[in-house]
Amino acid sequence: MSASGSALEDILAAPLGLRERKKLKTRRAIRTAAFGLFVEQGYEATTVDQIAAAADVSPSTFFRYFPTKEDLVISDDYDPLMEASFRARPADEPLVDAIRAAMIGPLRQVLASEHDDMLLRMRLLRDVPAIRARSVVEQQRTADMLCRLLAERTGADPGGLAMRAVVASLLAAFSEAVMYWAEHDGEEDMADLLEAALTALADALRPVG
């Protein structure tokens, strides 16, 4: 299992101050300790106290960074990277190309540092009901972020049904690509799978004739 995620950590920490970098380091230490315990003894058998001890922090510190044990699995650094990537795209770029680049580029960054961790997370998401239930909250945050970003670029209503339907379709394609990748033991390139899923979605929605 990848233990450090140092390359991704460097990307995220670069624009941050010393205090924020220390927080990021602590957050990653907690997650690394937790994932090691999950592999060693299983998710259900691992307690917050054990994770805190392994990360050399107090339980109260753990809860400052992760409100629940499930948040260790469902929260990640992908959304901030995706948002920054989308905002950096040229304003006159076709929207579909901007979305594709903003979703796939950051995913490659995450996978380069956290391939094994992500595979573990996706397996836990598939297998642990409590994690699946908690993931709904995180999915809604991602959906709200995407609605806001696309609305800024298009001038559409971020809370309108059309926007919500588009974003829901994008997230469904992402979810299916990730789960397909996990079901096949992470052997294929997840970013390529996501690109194929987004292409399939675009093709299905393209007018006939």
N, C-alpha and C positions, 0 to 999 in steps of 0.2 A: 504494500500500500504506500502511496505517496505520503510522506510525513510532513513536508514543509510547505509546499505550495509557494516557494519563495519567489519564483518569477512573477506569478500573479500578484503576490503581496507587494513586490516592488512597483508594479504598474499602479496599483491602488494607492500606495503610500506616497508616490512621487509628489503630488500636489498638496499633501497634508502637512500640518505643523507637527512639532515633536509630540505634543499631547495626543493628537489623533493617531499618530503612528504607533505610540505605545498602546493605545486602545486596540488598534488593529492587531498588534502582535499578541496581546492577551486573548483576544477573541479567537485567533487562529490557534493559540496554544491549547485553549479549552477544547476546540473542535478536534484537533489532532489527538489529544488524550482520549476524548470520547470515542472517536472512530477506532482507535486501537483497542479499547475495551470492548466495543461492539463486536469486532472481529474475534477477539479472544474468548469472550464469554456470552455473547449474544446481546441484543438490544434490551429485551425485557429484563434480563438478569442484571443489567448495569444500572446503578443508582446515581443520582446527582452527586451524592457525597463521594462516591468513588471517583467520578469524573473530576470533581473539584480537587480531590487529593492528588490525583495523577497529574493535574495541570498546575499544582502548587498554588491554588487560589482557595478562597473560602467559598462555601455554598452561597453566601450572599453576593459575592462577586460574580459567581456563575449566573445568578438570576438577573444581575444588572445587564449582562450581555445576551442571555437567552431566557426569555420568560418561562419557557417550558423545555423539557427534554426533547420534545418533538421538534422544537425550533432549530435544534442542532442540525437536523436533517433537511428541513424544508427551506430555511433561510440561507441565502448565498450572496455572492458578489456579482452575479450575472446581471441583475437588473440595472445597477448603477453603470456598469460597463456598456450595456445596450443603450441606455439613455444618452450617455456621453457620445457614443458612436453615432446615433441618429442625429443628434444636434450638430455633429461635425460634418454631416453630409452636405453637399452643395444644395443651395436653396432651389435651384432650377432642375435638380435631378428628378427623374420620374419617381413618383412616390413608391411604386412597387420595388424599384431598384434600391431606394434608400432603406426601405423596410428589410429587404433581403440582406443587404450588407450589414445593417445594424444588428440583425439577429445572428448572422453566421460568423462574422468577424470576432465578436466577443466570445462566442461559444468556442472557437478555436483557441483563444487565449486561455480560457478556463480549462479546457481539456489538456492543454500542454502542461499545465501544472498539477491538475487534480483529476486525472483520468480515473485512477483506482478509487479515489474518494467518491467521485460522482457515481461510479458504478455501484458502490456500496449504498449510496444514498437512494438511488433509483430502485434498488432491490428492496430496501427497507420501506420505501414509499409504496411499493407494490404489495408487500407482505404484511405490514403492520397497520391495522385499522385505525389506531389512534393517530398515526402520522398522516394517513390519507384524510382523516377528518380535519386535522389541523391545517393541512395544506390548502384547504378551501380559502382560508383567510389570506394566505400568501398569494394565491392565484388572483384573488380580487384586487390586491394591491398592484400586482403586475398589470392587470386589465385596466385599472384606473390610470396607471402611468402611461400605458400605450394609448388609451383614449385621449388623454391630455396632449401627448406628443403629436399624434396625428391631427388633432383638432388645431393645434398651433400652426401646423404646416398647411392645412387645407381650409381653415376657417369654418369647419363643420362644428355642429354642436357636440361637445365631448360626451354629453349624457344622452344623446339621441339614440333611438333604436338602431338606426343604420350604422352608426359608429360602433355601438356595442356589439352588433352582429359581426362586423368585420373583424374586430379585435378577438371576439370569441372564436372565430374561425382560425385566425392566426395562432392563437394559443392551443387550440385543439390539434392543429398540425404539428406544433412544437411538441406537445405532450405525446402524441402518437409516435413521432420520430424517436424521442428519448426512450419511451418504453420498448419500442422495437429494438433499439440498440441494447438496452439492458437484458431483454429476453434472449439476445444472441451473444451474451457474455462480453459485450463491449468490443467485439472483434472487428466490427466495421467502423468506418469513420463517421462519428455522429454528425459532424457538420455537413458531410455529404448527404447523410440521410435527411437532415433538416432541409437542405436545399431541394432534395427530391420531393419531400412532402409539400413544401411551399410551391414548387412547380406544378405538382399534381393539383393542388388547390386552385392555382391560377388557371390551369387548363380547364378544370371542371367548371369554373365560373365564366370562362370566355364565351361570348355569344357565338352560337352556331351559324355558319354561313358568313 
